[in-house]
């Protein structure tokens, strides 16, 4: 269940500073936007949106990460996207009463910044550059979805290499030993994302670790010493 939050820290830090779609706005413009925002907090496992819901706002991830997913006809969960800090969803309802095509669940404690459809449309008219950034991000999202769909016809090694590259880009931090990836969800969740059995994923991860291509630091973190070798596994040039 969502918890309303007045988010006093935003008075000084302006959480919108870390949202890419607002990055072109200066401090004074962000201050004007701040009163339009409603803040929410969710616990791990909370459902933020159900597939088929009509939502009246755009939701921006301030802290934490969420998964967008659909349930298949045979009862499996198909993960479509993982949204993290600075990402947004709910754009389906910006220009019409369209229903959400997926459910969204918190993967950890999550804080969101919500702007109503009416207020967000006013922003788009006032600051057209925000519209351009949203179009760019939605274009990137379509590309990621196309990649996710195309990965289904590749072999398992390619799929695992692809997901490691994606996680390295979104959740990786540089370390003197390589790239440390903070995994956004469990091994089972990763397997669902890739459309493979958990046992297959575990076996492939063990193989990569034996070959020195990854190193498990704990249940939530892995180290990649050489990202270029992972790119080769993914089939990237």
TABEL-V300273 format. One record per residue. PSI is psi in radians with two decimals (* if undefined). OMEGA is omega in whole degrees, 0 to 359 (* if undefined). NEAR is the number of other C-alpha atoms within 10 Angstrom. Layout:
PSI OMEGA NEAR
PSI OMEGA NEAR
This chain:
2.42 180 11
2.50 175 15
2.21 178 11
2.54 185 13
2.24 178 13
-0.19 170 12
1.07 184 15
-0.46 179 9
-0.48 181 9
-0.37 181 13
-0.54 180 11
-0.73 188 8
-0.35 182 10
1.49 185 16
-0.44 182 19
-0.29 178 23
-0.55 185 17
0.19 179 15
2.00 186 15
-0.61 184 16
-0.25 178 22
0.15 188 19
-0.33 181 15
-0.14 183 14
2.54 179 15
3.10 186 10
-0.77 182 13
-0.65 179 8
-0.67 178 12
-0.64 178 17
-0.65 179 16
-0.57 182 9
-0.57 188 16
-0.76 181 16
-0.29 181 9
-0.23 190 14
2.40 171 17
2.28 184 17
2.52 177 19
2.65 174 21
2.50 180 20
2.58 175 21
2.82 176 17
2.28 179 14
-0.22 178 14
2.45 174 18
2.13 182 18
-0.68 178 21
2.42 172 19
2.51 174 18
2.29 182 15
-0.19 178 12
2.59 168 14
2.03 181 17
2.58 186 20
0.38 181 19
2.86 170 21
2.40 186 20
2.16 181 23
2.30 179 23
2.03 178 24
-0.80 177 23
2.57 176 18
-2.92 180 19
2.71 181 23
2.80 175 27
2.44 172 22
2.24 187 22
2.84 173 21
2.63 173 17
2.21 182 13
2.96 183 9
-0.44 180 7
0.24 173 6
0.04 178 8
2.72 176 11
2.18 177 15
1.95 180 18
2.23 182 22
-0.79 182 20
2.77 165 17
2.06 180 20
2.33 179 21
-2.96 187 20
2.17 180 19
-0.30 177 21
2.87 180 19
2.80 173 22
3.03 184 17
0.15 182 20
-0.27 180 18
-0.52 186 17
0.18 181 18
-0.61 186 17
0.26 178 10
2.83 183 11
1.21 178 12
2.55 181 16
2.74 177 15
2.36 182 19
0.07 179 17
2.85 173 19
2.72 179 19
2.23 182 25
2.44 179 21
2.25 178 23
-0.23 180 22
-3.03 174 17
2.27 187 15
2.41 171 23
2.34 180 25
2.70 171 27
2.09 185 24
2.28 174 21
2.27 182 22
2.74 179 18
-0.81 182 19
-0.81 182 12
-0.64 181 14
-0.66 177 19
-0.64 176 15
-0.70 178 11
-0.71 182 16
-0.64 178 14
-0.61 182 11
-0.66 183 11
1.45 183 15
-0.43 181 10
-0.45 176 17
-0.69 179 20
-0.75 180 17
-0.74 181 13
-0.65 178 16
-0.75 178 17
-0.75 178 13
-0.79 182 13
-0.71 179 16
-0.60 175 15
-0.74 177 12
-0.65 181 12
-0.70 177 13
-0.71 179 12
-0.74 179 12
-0.68 179 15
-0.70 177 14
-0.69 177 11
-0.71 180 12
-0.67 180 19
-0.71 181 13
-0.48 181 11
-0.38 181 19
-0.39 180 14
-0.03 178 10
2.95 179 12
2.96 186 10
-0.70 180 19
-0.76 178 16
-0.77 182 20
-0.77 181 23
-0.70 176 22
-0.73 180 19
-0.79 183 23
-0.60 178 18
-0.65 177 25
-0.74 179 21
-0.77 180 14
-0.64 178 16
-0.67 180 21
-0.73 186 12
-0.56 188 17
0.19 182 17
2.57 173 21
2.46 182 13
2.44 178 12
2.73 181 11
-0.36 179 7
-0.11 181 10
-2.41 179 15
2.16 176 20
2.13 179 23
2.19 175 24
1.73 187 19
2.29 184 18
-0.37 177 22
3.14 187 16
2.99 176 13
-0.67 179 18
-0.71 178 15
-0.71 178 16
-0.74 179 20
-0.73 177 19
-0.70 179 19
-0.69 184 20
-0.20 181 23
0.61 178 17
2.92 178 16
2.58 179 13
-0.67 180 17
-0.66 178 12
-0.76 179 12
-0.80 181 20
-0.72 180 14
-0.74 181 11
-0.68 177 15
-0.72 178 19
-0.69 179 15
-0.77 179 13
-0.65 179 15
-0.71 178 16
-0.54 180 11
-0.03 179 10
0.24 182 13
-0.42 173 16
2.84 175 23
2.12 178 18
2.11 179 15
-0.67 175 12
-2.96 183 9
-0.37 186 11
-0.07 184 13
2.44 172 15
2.66 179 20
2.32 174 25
1.88 181 25
-0.66 185 18
1.79 183 14
-0.47 179 18
-0.64 179 13
-0.59 176 14
-0.66 178 23
-0.63 177 16
-0.72 179 13
-0.66 180 18
-0.25 181 22
0.23 178 14
2.53 178 13
* * 7
